[in-house]
Amino acid sequence: MVTAVEFQKSEIDSIILQSVKKTLSDICHHLSERNPKYNWTGVYVVVGDNLKLVSFQGAATEHVLIPLGEGLCSLAISRNETVNEKDVKSNSEYLACFLNTKAELVVPVRYGDKPIGEIDIDSDEKGAFDRDDEKFVEEIAEKISPLVKLIYDQNEKNPR
Ligand code: SME
């Protein structure tokens, strides 16, 4: 039986989670607004055998749950390294989301060395991302790691 105190604690967990998702969404918004080539920016978190989209800026995508093993998003997790695809059409691993996308940058978010999520950026411009973009987004990924970890832990406790 769930006690009143346990119930209250789970309610507080939801409040924390809501504000974490809102913060990540603000960061996605900021990144897309400040960098005109970042046409779609999202944060995925590893949940079991999937990547779950938790926050994004741009058009809605059908890829809210990506099975690990599919797409460039999974590649960044399995390799545990940044994937910078300059021409998505040339990559058979690419999972198409938007008609206009030409390039994609996927940067793992790590807790320690373990990839627990990622920042995914789509651009309408071929070869949009250079080494400076990689380094910049890698720094942002490091900054958001504690936030992503909160969502990751919550999903581990309560997989849905
Ligand atoms: N293109 C990604 C799928 C996610 S969307 O870009 C939002 C991929 O290849 O994994």
Residues whose N, C-alpha, C, O or C-beta is under 5 A from the ligand:
A	BS01	SME	T61 H63 E70 G71 L72 C73 S74 E93 Y94 L95 A96 C97 D122
